[in-house]
Amino acid sequence: MARIVIDPITRIEGHLRIDVEVEGGSVRNAWASGQMWRGIETILLGRDPREAWLFTQRFCGVCTTVHAIASVRAVENALSLEVPKNAQYIRNLLVIAHALHDHIVHFYHLSALDWVDVVSALKADPAKASALAESLSDWPGNGRLDLKAVQDKLKGFVDAGQLGIFANGYWGHPAMKLPPEVNLLAVSHYLQALEYQRKANQVVAILGSKTPNIQNLAVGGVANAINLDNQATLNMEKLWKVQSLLKEVVDFVQRVYVPDVCAIGAMYPEWLGYGAGVKNYLAVPDLPIDSPATEFDLPGGTIMNGDFSTYKPIKNFTDPYFKDNVSEGIAHSWYEGDWSRHPFEEDTVPRPGKFDDKGKYSWVKSPRFQGQPMQVGPLSQVLVGYVSGHALTKKWADAALDKVSAIAKVRVTPAMLQSTLGRHAARAVRTAVIGDLALKHWKLLVDNIASGDTDIFNPPSFPKGEVRGFGFHEAPRGALSHWVVVRDGKIANYQAVVPTTWNASPRDAKEVKGPYEASLVGNPVANPELPLEVLRTVHSFDPCLACAVHTLDPEGREIARVKVL
């Protein structure tokens, strides 16, 4: 049995190691190991809870905004503090814009090249590629001359030996099966996507004062002073700019991103049968539309064992169904002890060690919900939205499934989304849904200001003694929650249960695999020296990937080192 070690498997930041054992061309066992300790929880001890969101943004160099949101919500939850409507809408626009940026980047720049053979695009006929594109969408950037210009640019890179970011992909791998014209179209949209993810980030910068690491939040609201007659505040000029940028991004999502995912996915139908893994799904409600956060534009809930009839809602920011059922364990994690505890009762005492797949092998803890591993992310949110009857989710999911079915000439159902390809399809659906909601929440904000309401902040007050709170957010990578214990106005304990902790969870005390690990079992691997198939499934969860793949034989000797994107 051959053992493949991919370390690290990240593109942007963080250090994730994946080990798989392969026999007979299929993965028989897998381990996911987080190779870096955060430590922010320890840094926060004794600090003012109003400062926590500034620190928690540094959990990640990518998802800064999402940790800020979850942190202020946790403290507000501890204080039973409502925030004004304007603050809710501004926060919603921030997290929507961040998610639009994140999802575009994930598909085009972090994972599409697991499926798209860039070099093959040189063989494409631009006229045929344009005709194919026009059969999928009326996007104006799909003209023959546009595609020919991209092909010429790519040829120039190849002829000069300067492929740059495209230099070390699995070009020519037998698992790459897209026609050259589809590859050319995907490369063209890869380059166009760079511009549209930037426009989404401009919205974050306008409303958040900067990005990454926004500066406008506060426990109790936001710091965006509203005065339509003042150039230094949030005024109609800035709001119209936000709307204009959002419309451009949403147009790209609906006319390019969604059709691309459908078309590429339909040409790899076998991947609807790989990568399901853990079929317990967790999503949390988000985008509150009232001050006390009792109504939401995105639903939350759980589905267990892939059985849609088990759907149970999570209703709001105080729902005990969520609060009481989250725990984390460290049976296989490099921390002091061997416990499973509720986040309020956890500690974070690091105990570094060597990788031992029968002992401790990861800095990631093992979150569980009612004792079960849960998959989080767009797939969870789309499935929860679909079975709960969420209108926008059903609209976009049905449209995507119909398009994939028409191209693949096989009926694709919501249940088939439980797969490697399904996670990509669900992310595209989620992006289209929040795109529609972006324009709705912009109008909610403008209409509320027009009514004369300019409130943005309710000041917090910290009581003597102890209060506890939790805040959650449906981040781009899934359900994110922060848990805080405040004692006499200072942080006594702080824990973050993040999406990658759920998905990259190592085994728990019962030896139950986490979602990454479970999803890899049964995956095909045609060539252990070129383990593209492993990358496809792990990337579908939206982790990050770095620069080297190491392949070892059963005795641990390195037999190949392959650079990847």
PLY file of the C-alpha trace (Angstrom):
ply
format ascii 1.0
element vertex 565
property float x
property float y
property float z
element edge 564
property int vertex1
property int vertex2
end_header
0.00 0.00 0.00
1.53 3.31 -1.12
1.39 6.35 1.16
1.14 9.83 -0.35
1.99 12.88 1.77
0.98 16.30 0.46
2.52 18.89 2.75
1.51 21.68 2.59
-1.66 21.67 0.49
-2.37 25.39 0.69
-2.41 28.19 -1.90
-2.74 31.30 0.23
-2.01 30.92 3.93
-1.95 28.27 6.63
-0.31 24.86 6.62
-2.40 21.77 5.92
-0.91 18.32 5.45
-2.87 15.49 3.83
-1.76 11.85 4.09
-3.47 9.14 2.07
-2.86 5.43 1.69
-3.55 4.15 -1.82
-4.15 0.60 -2.91
-5.49 -0.65 -6.23
-5.82 2.90 -7.58
-8.09 4.03 -4.75
-7.64 5.83 -1.41
-8.11 3.41 1.49
-7.31 5.72 4.40
-6.63 9.41 4.98
-5.45 11.87 7.62
-5.75 15.68 7.69
-3.22 17.56 9.78
-3.12 21.27 10.58
0.56 22.16 10.82
0.36 25.58 12.43
-0.84 26.77 15.84
-2.84 30.02 15.93
-2.68 31.07 19.57
-4.94 34.12 19.23
-7.25 32.67 21.89
-4.40 32.92 24.41
-3.47 36.46 23.35
-7.04 37.62 24.05
-7.12 36.55 27.70
-7.54 39.53 30.03
-8.31 41.99 27.24
-11.30 44.28 26.79
-14.02 42.35 24.87
-14.61 45.41 22.68
-11.10 44.90 21.23
-11.45 41.21 20.44
-12.67 41.67 16.86
-9.52 43.60 15.95
-7.38 40.65 17.05
-9.55 37.84 15.72
-9.29 39.20 12.18
-5.68 37.98 12.39
-6.79 34.35 12.68
-6.49 34.32 8.89
-4.93 36.50 6.23
-7.89 35.90 3.92
-11.09 35.68 5.99
-10.50 38.73 8.14
-13.96 40.29 7.84
-15.76 37.12 8.88
-13.91 36.79 12.18
-14.58 40.43 12.97
-18.32 39.89 12.45
-18.45 36.68 14.52
-16.49 38.35 17.33
-18.71 41.41 17.77
-21.78 39.19 17.57
-20.37 36.99 20.36
-19.90 39.93 22.71
-23.28 41.41 21.79
-24.86 38.02 22.48
-23.25 37.96 25.95
-24.72 41.40 26.68
-28.11 40.81 24.96
-27.28 43.96 22.99
-29.27 44.87 19.88
-27.69 46.80 17.02
-29.45 49.40 14.85
-30.91 48.42 11.47
-28.37 50.50 9.58
-25.57 48.61 11.31
-27.13 45.28 10.38
-27.45 46.27 6.72
-23.92 47.69 6.50
-22.52 44.56 8.11
-24.55 42.41 5.72
-23.22 44.27 2.68
-19.68 43.83 3.99
-19.95 40.07 4.45
-21.79 39.65 1.14
-19.11 41.59 -0.77
-16.36 39.63 0.97
-18.06 36.33 0.11
-18.55 37.32 -3.54
-14.83 38.05 -3.76
-13.91 34.85 -1.95
-16.07 32.51 -4.04
-14.89 33.97 -7.35
-11.27 33.59 -6.27
-11.81 30.06 -5.00
-13.26 28.70 -8.21
-11.15 30.45 -10.80
-7.84 30.99 -9.07
-7.63 28.28 -6.40
-9.35 25.19 -7.80
-10.45 25.47 -11.44
-6.98 24.52 -12.62
-7.50 21.10 -11.04
-9.98 20.54 -13.88
-8.79 22.90 -16.65
-5.74 22.07 -18.77
-4.25 25.49 -19.50
-1.75 24.33 -22.11
-4.48 22.49 -24.02
-6.12 25.86 -24.68
-3.41 26.51 -27.29
-5.06 23.86 -29.50
-8.49 25.48 -29.35
-10.39 27.06 -32.21
-11.42 30.51 -30.86
-14.49 30.60 -33.14
-15.74 27.26 -31.81
-14.96 28.33 -28.25
-16.95 31.52 -28.76
-19.90 29.59 -30.20
-19.84 27.25 -27.20
-19.72 30.19 -24.80
-22.65 31.90 -26.49
-24.70 28.72 -26.13
-24.23 29.00 -22.37
-24.47 32.75 -21.79
-24.73 36.12 -23.50
-21.67 37.47 -21.70
-20.03 40.13 -23.92
-16.49 39.00 -23.10
-16.93 35.72 -24.99
-16.35 37.01 -28.51
-14.03 35.25 -30.94
-11.55 38.11 -30.92
-11.53 38.22 -27.10
-10.73 34.52 -26.93
-8.13 34.76 -29.70
-6.39 37.54 -27.77
-6.23 35.33 -24.66
-4.87 32.42 -26.69
-2.19 34.67 -28.26
-1.20 35.94 -24.81
-0.94 32.39 -23.50
1.10 31.32 -26.55
3.47 34.19 -25.87
4.01 32.95 -22.32
4.66 29.40 -23.53
7.02 30.44 -26.33
9.00 32.59 -23.93
9.14 29.83 -21.31
7.45 32.16 -18.84
4.20 30.46 -17.84
4.48 32.04 -14.40
1.50 31.02 -12.27
0.60 28.38 -14.89
4.06 26.78 -14.91
3.61 23.82 -12.57
0.14 22.43 -13.14
-0.84 18.88 -14.06
-1.12 19.73 -17.75
-1.65 16.62 -19.85
-2.72 14.52 -16.86
-5.06 11.71 -18.02
-7.73 12.90 -15.57
-7.90 16.21 -17.49
-10.64 15.65 -20.08
-12.05 19.02 -21.14
-11.99 19.87 -24.87
-9.45 22.56 -25.84
-12.26 25.06 -26.52
-13.60 24.70 -22.96
-10.08 25.08 -21.60
-9.61 28.29 -23.59
-12.91 29.67 -22.34
-11.96 28.84 -18.74
-8.54 30.51 -19.06
-10.20 33.62 -20.49
-12.62 33.77 -17.58
-9.78 33.09 -15.12
-8.21 36.36 -16.27
-11.51 38.27 -16.29
-12.30 37.03 -12.78
-9.24 38.86 -11.46
-11.00 42.13 -12.24
-14.37 41.21 -10.75
-13.01 39.87 -7.48
-11.24 43.24 -7.17
-14.52 45.10 -7.62
-16.11 43.06 -4.81
-13.18 43.92 -2.58
-13.66 47.62 -3.39
-17.07 47.40 -1.71
-15.45 45.93 1.39
-12.91 48.76 1.40
-15.55 51.49 0.95
-17.76 50.24 3.78
-15.04 48.76 5.99
-12.50 51.60 5.61
-9.84 49.16 4.40
-9.33 45.54 3.41
-8.04 43.18 4.59
-8.70 43.86 8.28
-11.72 46.16 8.19
-11.86 49.06 10.64
-15.54 50.03 10.86
-16.99 47.53 13.34
-17.83 48.10 16.98
-19.56 46.06 19.65
-23.02 47.60 19.34
-22.95 48.54 15.67
-20.62 50.15 13.15
-18.52 53.31 12.90
-19.87 54.42 9.50
-21.25 57.85 10.30
-24.20 58.58 7.99
-24.66 62.10 6.66
-25.84 62.47 3.09
-24.55 66.06 2.95
-21.00 65.34 4.12
-18.23 64.06 1.86
-16.37 62.56 4.82
-19.21 60.25 5.85
-21.33 57.54 4.28
-23.32 59.50 1.70
-25.25 58.80 -1.48
-22.18 59.16 -3.69
-20.51 56.30 -1.86
-23.72 54.28 -1.71
-24.26 54.64 -5.47
-20.65 53.51 -6.00
-21.30 50.45 -3.83
-24.42 49.61 -5.83
-22.61 50.06 -9.16
-19.77 47.74 -8.13
-22.15 45.12 -6.77
-24.18 45.12 -9.99
-21.04 44.50 -12.04
-19.94 41.62 -9.82
-23.40 40.05 -9.70
-23.60 40.23 -13.50
-20.29 38.35 -13.78
-21.46 35.74 -11.28
-24.74 35.09 -13.05
-23.51 35.17 -16.64
-20.02 33.68 -16.25
-19.30 31.92 -12.94
-22.51 29.87 -12.68
-22.49 28.75 -16.37
-18.78 27.87 -16.15
-19.27 25.65 -13.11
-22.24 23.96 -14.75
-20.41 23.37 -18.04
-17.17 22.12 -16.51
-18.98 19.99 -13.96
-21.18 18.39 -16.61
-18.05 17.17 -18.41
-16.82 15.31 -15.31
-20.05 13.50 -14.28
-18.14 10.67 -12.62
-17.01 13.13 -9.93
-20.58 13.35 -8.69
-19.81 9.91 -7.26
-16.64 10.81 -5.36
-15.87 12.84 -2.27
-19.12 12.81 -0.28
-17.55 11.79 3.03
-19.40 13.07 6.09
-23.08 13.59 5.22
-24.01 15.52 8.34
-24.49 19.17 7.39
-24.45 22.31 9.53
-25.34 25.84 8.42
-26.22 28.88 10.51
-28.74 31.64 9.74
-27.30 34.93 8.54
-28.06 38.35 7.03
-30.40 39.62 9.77
-32.97 42.11 8.49
-34.18 43.54 11.81
-32.48 45.11 14.81
-33.04 42.25 17.31
-31.95 39.70 14.67
-35.11 37.60 14.71
-35.51 37.50 10.90
-32.84 36.37 8.46
-32.39 36.23 4.70
-30.31 33.03 4.85
-31.64 30.02 6.77
-29.69 27.74 9.08
-30.08 24.23 10.37
-28.79 20.69 10.34
-29.25 17.62 8.14
-28.01 14.27 9.44
-26.82 11.20 7.52
-27.66 12.77 4.15
-31.36 12.32 4.94
-33.17 15.52 3.99
-36.14 14.56 6.19
-33.94 15.07 9.27
-33.67 18.83 8.63
-33.90 20.82 11.85
-33.70 24.63 11.80
-31.37 26.90 13.72
-33.58 29.93 14.10
-31.58 32.87 15.43
-28.48 34.14 17.24
-29.67 32.78 20.60
-31.00 29.37 19.54
-30.16 26.78 22.24
-30.13 24.04 19.58
-26.84 25.49 18.34
-25.55 26.83 21.65
-25.92 23.59 23.60
-24.73 21.05 21.04
-21.28 22.23 19.91
-18.22 20.62 21.46
-14.55 20.16 20.60
-12.20 17.29 21.38
-8.41 16.94 21.35
-7.87 13.15 21.32
-5.69 13.49 18.21
-4.68 17.15 18.57
-1.47 18.64 19.92
-2.95 20.13 23.09
-2.63 19.27 26.75
-5.06 16.57 27.81
-7.52 14.25 26.13
-10.90 15.88 26.59
-14.10 16.76 24.77
-15.72 19.97 26.01
-18.18 22.71 25.21
-16.33 25.79 23.86
-17.16 27.81 27.00
-15.28 25.18 29.05
-12.28 24.66 26.77
-8.70 25.71 27.28
-5.97 26.12 24.68
-2.73 24.70 26.09
-0.40 23.66 23.26
1.67 20.49 23.52
3.79 20.16 20.36
4.59 16.67 19.16
5.50 14.57 16.16
3.00 13.41 13.57
1.61 10.11 14.84
-1.37 8.89 12.87
-2.29 6.55 15.72
-1.89 9.30 18.31
-1.82 13.09 18.05
-1.22 14.47 14.58
-2.82 17.90 14.15
-3.12 21.38 15.64
-6.77 21.31 14.54
-9.26 20.29 17.22
-12.22 17.99 16.50
-15.54 19.89 16.59
-18.67 17.82 16.96
-22.40 18.61 16.98
-24.38 16.30 19.23
-21.26 14.16 19.16
-21.19 13.89 15.36
-18.74 15.29 12.78
-20.37 17.89 10.55
-19.58 19.18 7.08
-19.86 22.95 6.79
-19.64 25.26 3.78
-21.75 26.26 0.77
-22.92 22.68 0.21
-24.38 22.61 3.73
-26.01 26.00 3.29
-27.50 25.13 -0.10
-28.88 21.79 1.09
-30.32 23.39 4.24
-31.78 26.22 2.13
-33.21 23.82 -0.41
-34.96 21.50 2.04
-36.23 24.44 4.11
-37.90 25.95 1.03
-35.70 29.06 0.80
-36.94 30.64 -2.44
-33.66 32.05 -3.80
-31.75 28.87 -3.03
-34.35 26.75 -4.80
-34.38 29.14 -7.77
-30.62 29.06 -8.35
-30.11 25.41 -7.37
-32.83 24.23 -9.75
-31.45 26.41 -12.54
-27.93 25.04 -12.04
-29.11 21.42 -11.82
-31.18 21.85 -14.99
-28.21 23.30 -16.88
-25.85 20.53 -15.75
-28.46 17.90 -16.62
-28.93 19.35 -20.12
-25.21 19.41 -20.85
-24.41 16.02 -19.27
-27.58 14.41 -20.65
-28.23 12.80 -17.28
-30.65 13.98 -14.59
-28.76 15.58 -11.69
-30.65 15.87 -8.41
-30.01 17.83 -5.20
-28.93 14.61 -3.48
-26.11 14.23 -6.04
-24.60 17.49 -4.83
-23.14 15.45 -1.96
-19.83 15.01 -3.79
-16.60 16.70 -4.84
-18.25 18.39 -7.82
-21.37 19.11 -5.79
-19.40 21.36 -3.47
-18.31 23.46 -6.46
-21.87 23.62 -7.79
-23.21 24.58 -4.37
-20.64 27.35 -4.03
-21.73 28.79 -7.37
-25.38 28.58 -6.29
-24.61 30.28 -3.00
-22.73 33.04 -4.82
-25.72 33.69 -7.08
-28.06 33.74 -4.06
-26.02 36.28 -2.11
-25.59 38.29 -5.28
-29.35 38.78 -5.43
-29.39 39.55 -1.71
-26.60 42.12 -2.10
-28.88 44.38 -4.13
-31.79 43.76 -1.75
-29.76 44.77 1.31
-28.37 47.83 -0.45
-31.97 48.96 -1.01
-32.90 48.14 2.61
-30.06 50.38 3.80
-30.88 53.26 1.43
-34.62 53.10 2.20
-33.95 53.06 5.94
-31.69 56.12 5.69
-34.28 57.86 3.51
-36.85 57.32 6.29
-34.72 59.57 8.51
-32.98 56.85 10.53
-29.22 57.46 10.76
-28.52 55.44 13.94
-25.48 53.17 13.69
-24.48 52.32 17.28
-25.86 51.22 20.65
-23.20 51.57 23.39
-22.39 48.36 25.31
-22.33 48.16 29.12
-20.47 45.38 30.91
-21.89 44.11 34.20
-19.95 42.93 37.24
-19.49 39.19 37.39
-19.55 36.75 34.47
-21.47 36.72 31.20
-21.10 34.30 28.29
-21.90 34.72 24.64
-21.51 33.14 21.25
-21.66 34.68 17.80
-21.89 32.93 14.48
-21.67 33.79 10.80
-22.11 31.73 7.64
-18.67 32.54 6.25
-17.52 31.63 2.71
-16.07 28.35 3.99
-19.00 27.59 6.28
-20.36 27.93 9.80
-18.04 30.06 11.93
-18.64 30.62 15.65
-16.84 32.57 18.37
-17.40 31.87 22.06
-16.50 34.34 24.80
-16.56 34.32 28.60
-16.41 37.84 30.04
-15.63 38.29 33.74
-15.76 41.77 35.32
-15.44 43.36 31.88
-12.40 41.32 30.77
-12.06 38.24 28.57
-11.71 35.14 30.74
-11.96 32.63 27.89
-12.21 32.87 24.11
-12.61 30.07 21.58
-13.18 30.13 17.83
-14.73 27.11 16.13
-13.98 27.88 12.51
-15.09 26.25 9.24
-11.74 24.62 8.55
-11.76 23.22 12.08
-15.03 21.47 11.27
-13.91 20.23 7.86
-10.22 19.51 8.55
-11.01 17.85 11.87
-8.78 14.92 12.78
-10.32 11.77 14.17
-12.12 12.11 17.49
-11.85 9.93 20.60
-14.13 7.37 18.90
-11.76 7.28 15.89
-14.44 8.84 13.65
-12.86 10.67 10.71
-13.39 14.35 10.01
-14.90 15.57 6.69
-11.64 15.95 4.72
-10.49 12.52 5.83
-13.79 10.79 5.14
-14.23 12.48 1.75
-10.94 11.10 0.44
-11.69 7.44 1.16
-12.68 5.80 -2.12
-11.23 8.59 -4.24
-9.41 7.36 -7.37
-5.66 7.99 -7.72
-4.42 6.89 -11.11
-0.77 7.77 -10.50
0.64 8.21 -6.95
3.35 10.46 -8.35
0.68 12.80 -9.78
-2.11 12.74 -7.15
-4.35 15.26 -8.88
-7.49 13.48 -7.72
-6.60 14.05 -4.06
-6.20 17.75 -4.68
-9.56 17.94 -6.43
-11.50 16.68 -3.42
-9.60 18.64 -0.78
-9.80 21.83 -2.85
-13.56 21.45 -3.21
-13.85 22.39 0.47
-11.90 25.61 -0.24
-8.70 25.27 1.76
-5.47 26.83 0.44
-2.61 25.13 -1.43
1.16 25.80 -1.44
4.02 24.75 -3.66
5.19 21.14 -3.22
3.80 17.64 -3.25
5.86 14.88 -1.63
5.17 11.25 -2.52
6.57 8.48 -0.29
6.68 4.71 -0.53
5.34 2.52 2.32
8.71 2.70 4.13
8.62 6.49 4.10
11.27 7.01 1.42
10.59 9.90 -0.91
10.09 8.63 -4.44
8.91 11.81 -6.13
8.61 15.52 -5.54
6.16 17.34 -7.78
5.63 21.09 -7.74
2.04 22.17 -8.13
0.16 25.44 -8.42
0 1
1 2
2 3
3 4
4 5
5 6
6 7
7 8
8 9
9 10
10 11
11 12
12 13
13 14
14 15
15 16
16 17
17 18
18 19
19 20
20 21
21 22
22 23
23 24
24 25
25 26
26 27
27 28
28 29
29 30
30 31
31 32
32 33
33 34
34 35
35 36
36 37
37 38
38 39
39 40
40 41
41 42
42 43
43 44
44 45
45 46
46 47
47 48
48 49
49 50
50 51
51 52
52 53
53 54
54 55
55 56
56 57
57 58
58 59
59 60
60 61
61 62
62 63
63 64
64 65
65 66
66 67
67 68
68 69
69 70
70 71
71 72
72 73
73 74
74 75
75 76
76 77
77 78
78 79
79 80
80 81
81 82
82 83
83 84
84 85
85 86
86 87
87 88
88 89
89 90
90 91
91 92
92 93
93 94
94 95
95 96
96 97
97 98
98 99
99 100
100 101
101 102
102 103
103 104
104 105
105 106
106 107
107 108
108 109
109 110
110 111
111 112
112 113
113 114
114 115
115 116
116 117
117 118
118 119
119 120
120 121
121 122
122 123
123 124
124 125
125 126
126 127
127 128
128 129
129 130
130 131
131 132
132 133
133 134
134 135
135 136
136 137
137 138
138 139
139 140
140 141
141 142
142 143
143 144
144 145
145 146
146 147
147 148
148 149
149 150
150 151
151 152
152 153
153 154
154 155
155 156
156 157
157 158
158 159
159 160
160 161
161 162
162 163
163 164
164 165
165 166
166 167
167 168
168 169
169 170
170 171
171 172
172 173
173 174
174 175
175 176
176 177
177 178
178 179
179 180
180 181
181 182
182 183
183 184
184 185
185 186
186 187
187 188
188 189
189 190
190 191
191 192
192 193
193 194
194 195
195 196
196 197
197 198
198 199
199 200
200 201
201 202
202 203
203 204
204 205
205 206
206 207
207 208
208 209
209 210
210 211
211 212
212 213
213 214
214 215
215 216
216 217
217 218
218 219
219 220
220 221
221 222
222 223
223 224
224 225
225 226
226 227
227 228
228 229
229 230
230 231
231 232
232 233
233 234
234 235
235 236
236 237
237 238
238 239
239 240
240 241
241 242
242 243
243 244
244 245
245 246
246 247
247 248
248 249
249 250
250 251
251 252
252 253
253 254
254 255
255 256
256 257
257 258
258 259
259 260
260 261
261 262
262 263
263 264
264 265
265 266
266 267
267 268
268 269
269 270
270 271
271 272
272 273
273 274
274 275
275 276
276 277
277 278
278 279
279 280
280 281
281 282
282 283
283 284
284 285
285 286
286 287
287 288
288 289
289 290
290 291
291 292
292 293
293 294
294 295
295 296
296 297
297 298
298 299
299 300
300 301
301 302
302 303
303 304
304 305
305 306
306 307
307 308
308 309
309 310
310 311
311 312
312 313
313 314
314 315
315 316
316 317
317 318
318 319
319 320
320 321
321 322
322 323
323 324
324 325
325 326
326 327
327 328
328 329
329 330
330 331
331 332
332 333
333 334
334 335
335 336
336 337
337 338
338 339
339 340
340 341
341 342
342 343
343 344
344 345
345 346
346 347
347 348
348 349
349 350
350 351
351 352
352 353
353 354
354 355
355 356
356 357
357 358
358 359
359 360
360 361
361 362
362 363
363 364
364 365
365 366
366 367
367 368
368 369
369 370
370 371
371 372
372 373
373 374
374 375
375 376
376 377
377 378
378 379
379 380
380 381
381 382
382 383
383 384
384 385
385 386
386 387
387 388
388 389
389 390
390 391
391 392
392 393
393 394
394 395
395 396
396 397
397 398
398 399
399 400
400 401
401 402
402 403
403 404
404 405
405 406
406 407
407 408
408 409
409 410
410 411
411 412
412 413
413 414
414 415
415 416
416 417
417 418
418 419
419 420
420 421
421 422
422 423
423 424
424 425
425 426
426 427
427 428
428 429
429 430
430 431
431 432
432 433
433 434
434 435
435 436
436 437
437 438
438 439
439 440
440 441
441 442
442 443
443 444
444 445
445 446
446 447
447 448
448 449
449 450
450 451
451 452
452 453
453 454
454 455
455 456
456 457
457 458
458 459
459 460
460 461
461 462
462 463
463 464
464 465
465 466
466 467
467 468
468 469
469 470
470 471
471 472
472 473
473 474
474 475
475 476
476 477
477 478
478 479
479 480
480 481
481 482
482 483
483 484
484 485
485 486
486 487
487 488
488 489
489 490
490 491
491 492
492 493
493 494
494 495
495 496
496 497
497 498
498 499
499 500
500 501
501 502
502 503
503 504
504 505
505 506
506 507
507 508
508 509
509 510
510 511
511 512
512 513
513 514
514 515
515 516
516 517
517 518
518 519
519 520
520 521
521 522
522 523
523 524
524 525
525 526
526 527
527 528
528 529
529 530
530 531
531 532
532 533
533 534
534 535
535 536
536 537
537 538
538 539
539 540
540 541
541 542
542 543
543 544
544 545
545 546
546 547
547 548
548 549
549 550
550 551
551 552
552 553
553 554
554 555
555 556
556 557
557 558
558 559
559 560
560 561
561 562
562 563
563 564
